[in-house]
């Protein structure tokens, strides 16, 4: 016959085993439903806040040069295309594009639902305006060497031409 301390040990280990086995499944389902976190619904409008170590010098994409401004510019404005983390070119404002004549002609088709913050549609004229503005910006933006490859861009920047024919004028 087993002594009392052996019976107590056997009872205690059996009780502990059963407790560990059965109790995790016994939860208040209502409480579990209310404490589960779900992704918040996107909100239109409002205020965007982001911690920065310094204020950006400008939020004008034509003149931004500091990393704080660039960080915000990339969150506020879209280009025709964007890059993924592997530097593959992906659509942004342009849903498709064609490269013709061995890279001399680029034709972009804008997304039909591309809109400004005030819900006005983005047009090809807006894109031409933005490129023309970058070509005339002073001080020169960092992207200028690439834009000067556009036909007539150097003459347009110098003020020799009123329009830049290669920018869609």
C-alpha positions in Angstrom: 0.0 0.0 0.0 1.2 3.5 -0.9 1.9 6.0 1.9 0.2 9.4 2.1 3.1 11.4 0.8 3.3 9.2 -2.3 -0.5 9.6 -2.8 -0.2 13.4 -2.3 2.7 13.4 -4.9 0.6 11.3 -7.4 -2.5 13.5 -6.8 -0.5 16.7 -7.2 1.3 15.7 -10.4 -2.0 14.3 -11.9 -3.8 17.6 -11.0 -1.0 19.7 -12.4 -0.9 17.7 -15.7 -4.6 17.9 -16.1 -4.6 21.6 -15.4 -1.9 22.3 -18.0 -3.6 20.0 -20.5 -7.2 21.3 -20.2 -7.1 24.9 -19.0 -5.5 26.5 -22.0 -8.6 25.7 -24.0 -10.9 27.3 -21.4 -10.9 31.0 -22.3 -13.5 33.6 -22.5 -14.2 33.8 -26.2 -16.0 37.2 -25.9 -12.9 38.7 -24.2 -10.6 37.2 -26.9 -12.7 38.8 -29.7 -12.5 42.2 -28.2 -8.8 42.1 -27.5 -7.7 41.0 -30.9 -6.1 43.8 -32.9 -7.3 44.4 -36.4 -5.7 46.6 -39.0 -7.2 50.1 -38.9 -9.3 51.3 -41.8 -7.6 53.9 -43.9 -8.7 57.5 -43.2 -9.0 60.1 -45.9 -7.8 63.6 -45.0 -6.6 64.6 -41.7 -3.1 65.3 -40.5 0.0 63.2 -41.2 2.6 63.3 -38.4 6.1 61.8 -38.6 9.0 62.3 -36.2 12.0 64.0 -37.9 15.3 65.1 -36.3 15.1 68.4 -38.3 12.6 70.4 -40.3 13.1 70.0 -44.0 14.4 73.1 -45.8 11.5 72.8 -48.3 8.8 70.5 -49.5 9.0 71.7 -53.0 10.1 68.6 -55.1 12.1 70.9 -57.5 14.3 72.2 -54.7 14.5 69.6 -52.0 18.0 68.4 -51.3 18.1 67.3 -47.6 17.2 63.8 -46.4 14.4 65.1 -44.2 12.7 66.8 -47.1 13.3 63.8 -49.5 11.7 61.4 -47.0 8.5 63.5 -46.9 8.5 64.2 -50.7 8.5 60.5 -51.4 5.5 60.1 -49.1 3.6 63.1 -50.5 4.3 63.1 -54.3 4.3 60.3 -56.9 6.4 60.2 -60.1 5.5 58.5 -63.3 7.2 55.3 -62.0 8.7 54.1 -58.7 11.2 51.6 -57.6 10.8 48.5 -55.4 13.4 47.5 -52.8 15.3 45.6 -55.6 15.3 48.7 -57.9 12.8 47.2 -60.3 10.8 49.9 -62.1 7.1 49.8 -61.1 4.1 51.8 -62.2 3.2 54.9 -60.1 1.2 57.7 -61.9 1.9 55.9 -65.2 0.1 52.6 -65.5 2.1 51.6 -68.6 5.0 53.0 -70.7 6.7 52.2 -74.0 10.3 52.7 -74.9 10.8 53.2 -78.7 13.7 54.0 -81.1 16.3 52.4 -78.9 15.5 54.4 -75.8 15.1 57.8 -77.5 11.3 58.0 -77.0 9.4 57.2 -73.9 5.6 57.2 -74.0 3.7 57.1 -70.7 0.0 56.3 -70.2 -1.3 57.8 -67.0 -3.6 56.0 -64.7 -7.2 57.1 -65.2 -7.7 57.4 -61.4 -4.5 59.5 -60.8 -5.6 62.5 -58.7 -4.1 65.5 -56.9 -4.9 66.0 -53.2 -7.9 68.1 -54.1 -9.2 65.2 -56.3 -8.5 67.1 -59.6 -7.3 64.6 -62.2 -3.6 64.5 -63.1 -3.2 65.2 -66.8 -0.3 64.9 -69.3 -0.2 68.7 -69.2 0.6 68.5 -65.5 3.5 66.1 -66.2 4.9 68.4 -68.9 4.6 71.4 -66.5 6.5 69.5 -63.8 9.3 68.4 -66.1 9.5 71.9 -67.6 9.6 73.4 -64.1 12.5 71.1 -63.1 14.4 72.0 -66.2 14.2 75.7 -65.3 14.7 75.3 -61.5 17.5 77.4 -60.0 19.5 76.0 -58.2 19.5 73.0 -60.4 17.8 69.9 -59.0 19.8 66.7 -58.5 17.8 65.1 -61.3 18.8 67.7 -63.9 21.6 65.8 -65.6 19.2 63.1 -66.5 16.5 65.6 -67.7 19.0 67.4 -69.9 19.1 64.2 -72.1 15.6 65.2 -73.3 15.6 66.7 -76.8 15.7 70.5 -76.5 16.1 70.5 -72.7 19.4 72.4 -72.8 18.0 75.0 -75.0 14.9 75.3 -72.9 16.9 75.6 -69.7 19.1 78.3 -71.3 16.0 80.3 -72.3 16.7 79.9 -76.1 13.4 78.0 -76.6 10.0 78.7 -75.1 9.1 75.0 -75.0 10.9 71.8 -74.6 9.9 69.7 -77.6 11.1 66.4 -76.1 9.0 66.9 -72.9 5.7 66.6 -74.8 5.2 70.2 -75.9 
